[in-house]
Amino acid sequence: MAYQILVIIMPEEPVSVVESERQGNTAVFRNSGTANYLLSDGVQCKTDEPENCVALQSRRIYPGNTWSLDLPFDGPASYKVRTHEGSSELVL
């Protein structure tokens, strides 16, 4: 049996800066803030076949980090973004 614990110690004044852009079929996420954010429940569907959807990889973006993701389709993709302040939806 094994356990993993992720302990995150927030700075005195946490700020999550969610930056995203799309370059063709590549999504790029950045965090220029002082606190991490979590991308989860990502999904993308084919524009001409809305019932054909793919789950996208979840990822925690730490301050100063950048993450690129190759998207399977041309249509919009969405993620739930969770920060220390709450949740929101991001559509690319």
Secondary structure, DSSP 4 states (H G I P E B T S, - for coil): --------PPPSS----EEEEEETTEEEEEE-SSS-EEEEEEEEE-SS-TT-EEEEPPEEE-TT-EEEEE-SSSS-EEEEEEETTEEEEEE-
